[in-house]
Structures are given as structure tokens and as C-alpha cells.
Amino acid sequence: MVDTPGRRMKLGVLVPSTNTSVQPEYDAMRPPGVTNHVRGFRIPNAPTRTDAEVSQQLENMRATMVDGMDEVLTFGARPHHSRHRG
């Protein structure tokens, strides 16, 4: 079966769960024949004011990022390109 909506490209995008702007931005830029498959990976909405807080958030991201990527890659429509955006 041909994937008509994503006939040109399926783009997988992995973003932190706290990011609320990437999906609508990618949707607004999406040309005909391209489908966006945005998945979030869970992180706490914690402050990142100090080096220690930033380091902790990076550890939080690393701990859940693989599960999010697995979801992007196994939803049945393997993307042509995947991009992590932190």
C-alpha cells in the first residue's frame, strides 16, 4: 500500500516533552507529500539556571530519549530522516 500523504518523505522528530513549539513549527513548514512524526521523550519541567541543573536535565533526557526514538522508528511508517532537537 502506498503512503499517499508521506509519498515524498516521512520526517521523524524527537523532542523533549516540555517543548511545545516544534510540532506546530514543523507542521507549518511541511511541504506537500511530507508527513511529520513528532514524538516526545519525558523529562521534568525543572529549572536550568545553574550548570548542575543543566547537567541533571541532560541526564534526564538521556534516560528517556531511546524509548522516544524507538517509538518514532516502530510506529509502522519508518521515517526517511530523524532528527533529535533538544
Protein Blocks (a to p, Z undefined) as FASTA:
>chain_A
ZZfklmmbccdddddfklcklmmmmmmmpcghiacdddddddddddffbfklmmmmmmmm
mmmmmmmmmmmmmnopacfbdcddZZ
